[in-house]
Each structure stands twice: as C-alpha cells, then as structure tokens.
Amino acid sequence: MGDRGLVVGHAGFHGPPDEVGMVEIGYFIAPEFRRQGYARSTLIELLRRAGAEPTVTTVRAAISPDNVASLATIAGLGFVEAGEQWDEEDGREVVFEVPARRTPLT
C-alpha cells in the first residue's frame, strides 16, 4: 500500500526456498506510481524478509534485459549477474543474485 492507503503494486516470493536455500523474488509497480521509490522500498523489504529466514541463503531476481527501470532498481543493493534463463511468459531474462544475509542499503 502506498502512503495514501492505495495499492501501488504487488510483490513476493515465487515459492519457498529451494534445496540450496535460494528464493526468487518478483515485484510490479503500477505505471502511475513508478519513479516514486515504491519499487526500491518493496525490494528492500523483500530482502529483509528473506534475510530473516534461517533457511534462505540466496535471493534471486530474474529481469528482462530491456527492463531498464528494474535493472536500475536492483543496482546498488548487492545483486550480481549470475547468468541467463528463458521464461515461457517473459522471454530472455538476466538472473541476478545476492546473499540473503547482506543488509541492503536504505
């Protein structure tokens, strides 16, 4: 929810940690609320939540190489490029990962 009590998007984990403790995150901010800091705040909260879980070791984000805004959102939060994958719905994605115990910048 935004500061005016409005839902500005959605975010969450794609599922529970896998066998090595990796979770993948996803987030979406409605176009009219973009460029206001909601995505970064949401991402930081997802990272905090993942870091609080003892079984989570790594947080992954898969982003289309054309999604400049999302690539900018993860910049500076410790994510490093870990490869690429093909998503049936979204096509080519660049995979980024960060250790779950890293404290993100606020």
MARLOMAR-148458 format. One record per residue (C-alpha): x, y, z. Coordinates in Angstrom, 1 decimal. Layout:
// MARLOMAR-148458
+--------+--------+--------+
|     px |     py |     pz |
+--------+--------+--------+
|      X |      Y |      Z |
...
+--------+--------+--------+
END
This chain:
// MARLOMAR-148458
+--------+--------+--------+
|     px |     py |     pz |
+--------+--------+--------+
|    0.0 |    0.0 |    0.0 |
|    1.2 |    3.5 |   -0.7 |
|    1.3 |    6.3 |    1.7 |
|   -2.3 |    7.3 |    0.7 |
|   -3.7 |    3.9 |    1.5 |
|   -3.7 |    2.9 |   -2.2 |
|   -2.3 |   -0.4 |   -3.5 |
|    0.5 |    0.6 |   -5.8 |
|    1.6 |   -2.8 |   -7.0 |
|    2.4 |   -6.3 |   -5.8 |
|    5.5 |   -8.2 |   -4.8 |
|    6.5 |  -11.5 |   -3.2 |
|    8.4 |  -14.7 |   -3.4 |
|    7.9 |  -17.2 |   -6.3 |
|    7.9 |  -20.0 |   -3.8 |
|    9.7 |  -21.4 |   -0.7 |
|   13.4 |  -21.8 |   -0.6 |
|   14.8 |  -24.5 |   -2.9 |
|   17.1 |  -27.3 |   -1.7 |
|   20.1 |  -24.9 |   -1.5 |
|   18.2 |  -22.1 |    0.1 |
|   17.5 |  -19.9 |   -2.9 |
|   14.3 |  -17.8 |   -3.2 |
|   13.3 |  -15.8 |   -6.2 |
|   11.5 |  -12.5 |   -5.8 |
|    9.2 |  -10.6 |   -8.1 |
|    7.7 |   -7.2 |   -7.9 |
|    5.4 |   -5.0 |  -10.0 |
|    4.5 |   -1.3 |   -9.5 |
|    1.6 |    0.1 |  -11.4 |
|    2.7 |    2.6 |  -14.1 |
|    1.1 |    5.7 |  -12.4 |
|    3.2 |    5.0 |   -9.2 |
|    6.5 |    4.4 |  -10.8 |
|    9.6 |    6.6 |  -10.2 |
|    8.4 |    7.4 |   -6.7 |
|   10.6 |    4.9 |   -4.7 |
|    8.0 |    2.2 |   -4.2 |
|    9.9 |   -0.5 |   -6.1 |
|   13.1 |    0.1 |   -4.2 |
|   11.3 |    0.2 |   -0.9 |
|    9.5 |   -3.0 |   -1.8 |
|   12.7 |   -4.7 |   -2.9 |
|   14.4 |   -3.7 |    0.4 |
|   11.6 |   -5.2 |    2.4 |
|   11.7 |   -8.5 |    0.4 |
|   15.4 |   -8.7 |    1.0 |
|   14.9 |   -8.1 |    4.8 |
|   12.3 |  -10.7 |    5.0 |
|   14.4 |  -13.3 |    3.1 |
|   17.4 |  -12.5 |    5.3 |
|   15.3 |  -13.2 |    8.4 |
|   14.6 |  -16.7 |    7.3 |
|   17.4 |  -19.1 |    8.5 |
|   16.9 |  -21.5 |    5.6 |
|   17.3 |  -18.8 |    2.9 |
|   20.9 |  -18.3 |    1.7 |
|   20.4 |  -16.5 |   -1.7 |
|   17.8 |  -14.1 |   -3.2 |
|   17.4 |  -14.2 |   -6.9 |
|   15.8 |  -11.7 |   -9.3 |
|   15.3 |  -12.5 |  -13.0 |
|   14.8 |   -9.4 |  -15.1 |
|   14.3 |   -8.8 |  -18.8 |
|   17.4 |   -7.1 |  -20.3 |
|   15.1 |   -4.5 |  -21.7 |
|   13.6 |   -3.6 |  -18.3 |
|   15.9 |   -0.6 |  -17.6 |
|   13.8 |    0.5 |  -14.6 |
|   14.0 |   -2.8 |  -12.8 |
|   17.7 |   -3.1 |  -13.6 |
|   18.2 |    0.3 |  -12.0 |
|   16.1 |   -0.7 |   -9.0 |
|   18.4 |   -3.6 |   -8.1 |
|   21.6 |   -1.6 |   -8.7 |
|   23.4 |   -0.7 |   -5.5 |
|   21.7 |   -3.5 |   -3.5 |
|   24.5 |   -6.1 |   -3.9 |
|   23.0 |   -8.1 |   -6.7 |
|   25.5 |   -9.7 |   -9.1 |
|   24.7 |  -11.2 |  -12.5 |
|   24.6 |  -15.0 |  -12.2 |
|   23.5 |  -16.0 |  -15.7 |
|   20.5 |  -16.0 |  -18.0 |
|   17.3 |  -18.0 |  -18.3 |
|   14.4 |  -18.3 |  -20.7 |
|   10.9 |  -17.7 |  -19.2 |
|    8.0 |  -19.0 |  -21.2 |
|    6.0 |  -15.9 |  -20.4 |
|    8.6 |  -13.2 |  -20.4 |
|   11.3 |  -14.5 |  -22.7 |
|   15.0 |  -13.9 |  -22.1 |
|   15.9 |  -12.9 |  -18.5 |
|   19.1 |  -12.0 |  -16.8 |
|   19.5 |  -13.7 |  -13.4 |
|   20.9 |  -11.7 |  -10.5 |
|   21.6 |  -13.0 |   -7.0 |
|   22.6 |  -11.6 |   -3.7 |
|   23.4 |  -13.3 |   -0.4 |
|   20.3 |  -13.3 |    1.9 |
|   22.3 |  -12.1 |    4.9 |
|   23.5 |   -9.0 |    3.2 |
|   21.9 |   -5.9 |    4.8 |
|   20.6 |   -3.8 |    1.9 |
|   21.0 |   -0.1 |    1.7 |
|   18.0 |    2.0 |    2.7 |
+--------+--------+--------+
END
